[in-house]
Amino acid sequence: MVHKIFLAVLSILLVSGCQSAIEDAYFSMWDKIGVEKRDILVDRVEDAQDSQKDAQEEFADALEQFSALINFDGGELQDVYEALSDEYEDSKESAEEVSQRIDSIESVANSLFREWEEELELISNPSLRNDSANKLKTTKKRYDNLLSSMRKVEASMQPVLASFQNNVLYLKHNLNANAINALQGELNTIQTDVNALIKEMNQAIEESDSFISSIRGND
């Protein structure tokens, strides 16, 4: 019954185009069956951590394959190129997954903070209300730091992907030793960019751990 009501409400909200109302209605449905926004937020932050760890591996594998191609010294050149192309596609998919996870975090966090602010007005005890307001302010600040670090990772992935794509497409149309020699200088640049990206991902993962700990009341 709850599910049917939710679908009806969701249909109306979709027509009206009110994104925040859609988010609130969706998470309210979960509230009704005992799953709080706070718990959903933690789960989604953990999912984003996992997606970033997967992305680290994919980008590192792509870099390794690019290095193998640049240092090609015999064998089937087509096979090495195809392996690089596959690694690029895997990296692209992992980057899209990271972006989706970040968006899902933002969705539930916005709904959680809207609810928190509304409920502050219902606390009649000034001391309790002030304490809750301060906790909201602290949580928002930590969340902003987390989101900023994740969005930084998201942005940093794009130029690396663009470099991989440029090289893959160039090699696709010029698959010979001369083309590989022409890309020798690309390796150091891509290697530097990938290493910087992995470092940023590690920082975002650490921010995630800190945020999760604070949400769970361990900090």
C-alpha positions in Angstrom: 0.0 0.0 0.0 2.8 2.4 1.0 4.6 1.6 -2.3 1.4 2.4 -4.4 0.9 5.7 -2.6 4.6 6.6 -3.2 4.3 5.8 -6.9 1.2 8.0 -7.1 2.9 10.9 -5.3 6.1 10.4 -7.4 4.1 10.6 -10.6 2.5 13.9 -9.6 5.9 15.3 -8.6 7.5 14.3 -11.8 4.9 16.1 -13.7 5.4 19.2 -11.6 9.2 18.9 -12.1 10.0 19.6 -8.4 13.3 17.8 -7.9 13.6 18.4 -4.1 10.0 17.3 -3.5 10.7 14.1 -5.5 13.8 13.4 -3.4 12.0 14.1 -0.1 9.0 11.9 -1.1 11.4 9.0 -2.1 13.3 9.1 1.1 10.2 9.5 3.2 9.0 6.2 1.8 12.1 4.6 3.2 11.5 6.4 6.5 8.1 4.8 6.7 9.6 1.3 6.6 12.3 2.1 9.1 15.3 3.1 6.9 16.5 6.5 7.9 18.1 9.1 5.6 21.2 9.1 7.8 21.7 5.3 7.2 21.1 5.7 3.5 23.7 8.5 3.3 26.3 6.3 5.1 25.6 3.4 2.7 25.9 5.7 -0.3 29.2 7.2 0.9 30.5 3.7 1.3 29.4 2.8 -2.2 31.2 5.9 -3.5 34.3 4.8 -1.7 34.1 1.4 -3.4 33.6 3.0 -6.8 36.6 5.2 -6.3 38.8 2.2 -5.3 37.6 0.4 -8.5 38.4 3.5 -10.5 41.9 3.6 -9.1 42.5 0.1 -10.3 41.0 0.8 -13.7 43.1 4.0 -14.3 46.2 2.2 -13.1 45.6 -0.7 -15.4 45.0 1.7 -18.3 48.3 3.4 -17.5 50.1 0.1 -17.4 48.7 -0.9 -20.7 49.6 2.4 -22.3 53.1 2.0 -21.0 53.2 -1.5 -22.5 52.1 -0.1 -25.9 54.6 2.8 -25.8 57.4 0.3 -25.0 56.3 -2.2 -27.5 59.2 -4.4 -28.7 57.6 -7.1 -30.8 54.6 -9.3 -31.1 51.1 -8.5 -32.3 50.7 -4.7 -32.2 47.0 -4.9 -32.8 46.5 -7.1 -29.7 48.4 -4.5 -27.5 46.3 -1.7 -28.9 43.0 -3.5 -28.4 44.0 -4.2 -24.8 44.6 -0.4 -24.3 41.3 0.4 -25.9 39.5 -2.0 -23.6 41.3 -0.5 -20.5 40.2 3.0 -21.7 36.6 1.9 -21.9 36.7 0.3 -18.5 38.2 3.5 -17.0 35.4 5.5 -18.7 32.7 3.3 -17.2 34.3 3.4 -13.7 34.4 7.3 -14.0 30.7 7.3 -14.8 30.0 5.1 -11.9 31.9 7.5 -9.5 29.8 10.4 -10.8 26.6 8.5 -10.3 27.6 7.6 -6.8 28.4 11.2 -5.9 25.1 12.4 -7.3 23.3 9.8 -5.2 25.1 11.1 -2.1 24.1 14.7 -2.9 20.5 13.7 -3.3 20.0 12.0 0.1 22.2 14.6 1.9 20.1 17.5 0.6 16.9 15.7 1.7 18.4 14.9 5.1 19.5 18.6 5.7 16.1 19.9 4.6 14.4 17.6 7.1 16.8 18.5 9.9 16.3 22.2 9.4 12.5 21.8 9.4 12.6 19.7 12.5 14.6 22.3 14.4 11.6 24.5 14.3 9.7 21.8 16.2 12.1 21.7 19.1 10.6 24.1 21.7 13.5 23.8 24.2 16.0 26.5 23.3 19.0 24.6 24.6 18.2 21.4 22.8 17.4 23.3 19.6 20.7 25.2 19.7 22.6 22.0 20.3 20.9 20.3 17.4 21.5 23.4 15.2 25.2 23.3 16.0 25.4 19.6 15.2 23.7 20.3 11.9 26.2 23.1 11.1 29.1 20.8 11.9 27.7 17.9 9.9 27.1 20.3 6.9 30.7 21.5 7.1 32.1 18.0 7.1 29.7 17.0 4.3 30.8 20.1 2.2 34.4 19.0 2.6 33.5 15.5 1.5 31.5 16.6 -1.5 34.2 19.0 -2.5 36.9 16.3 -2.4 34.7 13.9 -4.4 33.8 16.5 -7.0 37.5 17.3 -7.4 38.2 13.7 -8.2 35.3 13.7 -10.6 36.7 16.7 -12.4 40.3 15.3 -12.4 39.2 12.1 -14.1 38.0 13.9 -17.2 41.3 15.3 -18.6 43.0 11.9 -18.0 40.2 10.1 -19.9 40.5 12.7 -22.6 44.2 11.9 -22.9 43.6 8.2 -23.1 40.9 8.7 -25.7 43.1 11.0 -27.8 45.9 8.4 -27.9 43.5 5.4 -28.5 41.9 7.2 -31.4 45.2 8.3 -32.9 46.6 4.8 -32.7 43.4 3.4 -34.2 44.1 5.2 -37.4 47.9 5.0 -37.3 48.7 1.6 -35.8 52.4 1.4 -36.6 55.8 1.9 -35.1 56.0 5.5 -36.2 52.8 6.3 -34.4 54.0 4.8 -31.2 57.2 6.8 -31.4 55.2 9.9 -31.9 53.4 9.2 -28.5 56.5 8.6 -26.5 56.3 12.0 -24.8 52.7 11.3 -23.8 53.6 8.6 -21.3 55.2 10.8 -18.6 52.4 13.3 -18.8 49.7 10.6 -18.4 51.6 8.9 -15.7 51.9 12.1 -13.7 48.2 12.8 -14.2 47.1 9.3 -13.1 49.3 9.4 -10.0 47.9 12.8 -9.0 44.4 11.4 -9.6 45.0 8.4 -7.4 46.3 10.6 -4.7 43.2 12.8 -4.9 41.0 9.6 -4.7 42.9 8.5 -1.6 42.2 11.9 0.0 38.5 11.6 -0.8 38.4 8.1 0.6 39.9 9.4 3.8 37.4 12.2 3.9 34.7 9.6 3.5 36.0 7.6 6.5 36.0 10.7 8.6 32.5 11.7 7.6 31.1 8.2 8.2 32.7 8.2 11.6 31.2 11.5 12.5 27.7 10.5 11.3 27.8 7.3 13.3 28.8 9.3 16.4 32.3 8.0 16.7 34.0 11.4 16.2 
